[in-house]
Amino acid sequence: MEPRPTGGAVISITGNRCAVVDGCDGIMDYDQEKVILRTGRLTVRINGRDLRLARLTENSAVIHGIISSVEYSY
């Protein structure tokens, strides 16, 4: 696995059904329509339907469901 450039999160999305967020520092909010993750200085919000956390480790999260958008904010 390659190192993350400048310590930022690496987000991989497969189709609109699965997102893997490496570099996740924690969950800020979570329900079936949104998952908000802290990734260093950035906040990542994944919007969709029937979202669920399939896996959560100390530095990554896997989200399954129907993903409609991904937003970034500081």
Backbone as a ProteinNet text record, in pm:
[ID]
protein_1_A
[PRIMARY]
MEPRPTGGAVISITGNRCAVVDGCDGIMDYDQEKVILRTGRLTVRINGRDLRLARLTENSAVIHGIISSVEYSY
[TERTIARY]
83.7	0	88.3	53.6	130.6	99.4	196.6	168.7	74.2	-4.8	-96.9	-19.4	-44.1	24.2	-26.2	63.9	37.2	-62.7	-72.7	-156.5	-305.3	-350.4	-493	-558.5	-689.9	-765.6	-761.8	-770.9	-784.2	-923.6	-1004	-1141.6	-1156.9	-1200	-1224.3	-1373	-1433.4	-1575.8	-1592.1	-1665.7	-1693.1	-1838	-1857.7	-1992.9	-2057.2	-2181.9	-2244.9	-2290.8	-2222.7	-2267.3	-2169.1	-2043.5	-1944.7	-1840.6	-1811	-1704.2	-1611.8	-1481.6	-1380.5	-1302.9	-1301.1	-1231.9	-1114.8	-992.4	-870.9	-820.1	-782.3	-740.8	-852	-951.4	-1065.8	-1026.5	-1049.2	-1016.7	-1135.6	-1255.5	-1373.3	-1501.9	-1611.7	-1744.6	-1802.9	-1852.3	-1915.9	-2067	-2125.3	-2269.8	-2294.9	-2405.8	-2431.3	-2577.8	-2641.6	-2774.9	-2790	-2910.5	-2929.4	-2915.4	-2915.5	-2905.9	-2774.3	-2692.4	-2563.9	-2465.1	-2338.1	-2227.9	-2128.3	-2098.6	-2004.6	-1881.4	-1766	-1640.6	-1539.5	-1459.6	-1348.8	-1224.5	-1154.8	-1031.8	-924.2	-863.9	-765.6	-835.4	-792.5	-854.7	-984.1	-1006.7	-1126.4	-1238.3	-1360.2	-1477.7	-1532.6	-1563.3	-1618.1	-1759.9	-1854.7	-1994.9	-2036.2	-2083.8	-2133.9	-2285.4	-2354.1	-2500.1	-2554.5	-2673.8	-2735.4	-2856.7	-2885.1	-2998.8	-2950	-3013	-2982.2	-2833.8	-2770.1	-2627.9	-2605.6	-2498	-2459.4	-2308.4	-2256.4	-2113.4	-2090.4	-2027.3	-2000.5	-1880	-1783.9	-1664.3	-1605.9	-1555.8	-1491	-1369	-1252.5	-1129.7	-1076.6	-960.4	-907.6	-870.2	-852.4	-817.8	-889	-994.8	-1069	-1215.5	-1297.9	-1441	-1485.3	-1575.7	-1635	-1785.1	-1838.9	-1980.6	-2045.9	-2154.7	-2234	-2369.3	-2430.3	-2561.2	-2564.6	-2661	-2672.3	-2618	-2499.1	-2429.1	-2472	-2519	-2561	-2461	-2384.8	-2286	-2184.8	-2069.8	-1963.9	-1927.4	-1923.7	-1891.9	-1772.3	-1691.7	-1575.5	-1589.5	-1550.7	-1550.5	-1440.8	-1404.9	-1305.2	-1374.3
-117.8	0	124.3	219.6	342.8	433.7	512.2	606.7	716.2	767.1	876.6	1005.5	1078.3	1206.4	1309.6	1378.9	1486.6	1447.6	1319.4	1277.2	1285.6	1310.5	1320.5	1184.6	1184.4	1061.6	1012.3	881.5	818.7	757.9	800.6	754.5	680.2	555.2	472.7	443.2	471.8	446.6	348.4	241.1	139.7	154.5	195.1	222.5	327.9	304.9	393.4	312.9	198.9	108.4	89.1	130	104.7	216.9	267.5	366.3	317.3	324.8	291.2	418.9	459	581.1	540.6	547.7	522.3	656.2	662	787.4	848.6	769.4	815.4	823.4	939.7	959.4	933.2	926.7	902.4	939.4	895.5	923.1	1042.2	1140.4	1256.6	1240.2	1176.7	1153.1	1038.8	967.5	848.9	812.3	798.1	739.2	679.9	640.4	572.4	664.9	797	891.2	967.7	957.6	1028.1	960.5	971	930	1045.2	1103.3	1214.9	1167	1175.6	1125.1	1237.3	1230.8	1324.1	1258.7	1332	1281	1388.1	1400	1506.5	1640.6	1733.7	1866.3	1868.8	1770.1	1766.2	1685.3	1723	1644	1591.9	1462.6	1399.5	1356.2	1398.9	1361.2	1278	1158	1069.5	1066	1104.2	1109.2	996.6	947.5	842.7	783.4	657.7	584.1	450.2	404.7	273	257.6	364.3	359.4	284.8	208.9	140.2	125.7	128.3	106.1	-44.4	-92.6	-235.2	-274.1	-181.4	-208.8	-77.2	-77.6	39.9	-6	49.1	20.2	152.1	148.3	271	376.5	338.2	440	422.5	341.7	329.1	295.1	325.6	295	245.7	147.5	96.2	121	192.2	227.4	158.5	87.2	24.2	92.4	91.5	150.2	213.6	298.2	368.7	510	534.7	661.8	759.9	877.9	978.6	1092.9	1123.2	1230.5	1219.2	1284.2	1294.8	1441.2	1495.5	1636.5	1647.6	1749.7	1778.5	1917.5	1933.4	2066.2	2072.9	2196.7	2219.1	2251.3
0	0	0	-80.9	-90.8	27	73.7	182.5	136.3	229.3	198.3	180	71.6	52.1	152.7	216	311.6	420.3	452.9	564.5	540.7	418.9	390.7	378.9	379.9	366.3	222	207.2	76.8	71.8	-25.7	-36.6	-168	-158.3	-276.8	-284.2	-399.5	-416.9	-531.8	-505.5	-606.4	-649.1	-775.4	-823.4	-735.7	-697.9	-600.2	-478.5	-454.1	-348.8	-233.6	-249.9	-144.7	-142.5	-23.7	-5.5	104.9	78.9	177.9	206.8	333.4	374.3	462.7	408.1	484.8	535.1	661.2	722.1	804.4	837.4	916.4	1063.5	1125.4	1266.6	1359.1	1304.1	1387.1	1317.3	1376.1	1322.1	1395.4	1321.1	1381.3	1386.5	1283.7	1279.6	1182.7	1204.1	1122.6	1131.3	1015.7	1008.2	869	829.5	701.5	580.4	604.1	492.4	486.6	591.5	590.8	684.3	648.5	735.8	731.6	847.4	854.9	931.4	864.9	920.9	935.6	1040.4	1060.3	1000.3	914.7	851.7	862.3	977.9	998.5	1003.9	920.1	917.7	837.9	755.8	672.2	736.8	702.9	736.1	603.9	599.6	480.1	511.7	428.4	445.7	325	350.7	246.5	259.4	152.9	151.5	66.3	102	22.1	90.1	55.4	112.6	164.3	269.2	327.1	358.3	405.5	437.9	568.9	572.5	696	699.9	821.2	840.2	839.3	733.5	721.6	806.7	819.5	899.7	948	1070.1	1126.9	1204.3	1168.9	1242.9	1298	1358.1	1418.5	1315.4	1187.1	1087.7	953.3	949.2	823.3	850	750.4	757.4	620.5	621.3	498.3	508.1	410	409.4	290.1	315.4	209.4	202.9	86.7	64.6	-73	-95.1	-223.3	-202.9	-253.7	-233.1	-341.5	-298.6	-395.9	-407.6	-300.2	-308.7	-196.2	-217.9	-117.4	-109	13.9	35.4	129.5	106.5	189.9	249.1	375.3	437.1	541.7	579.5	684.8	814.1
[MASK]
++++++++++++++++++++++++++++++++++++++++++++++++++++++++++++++++++++++++++

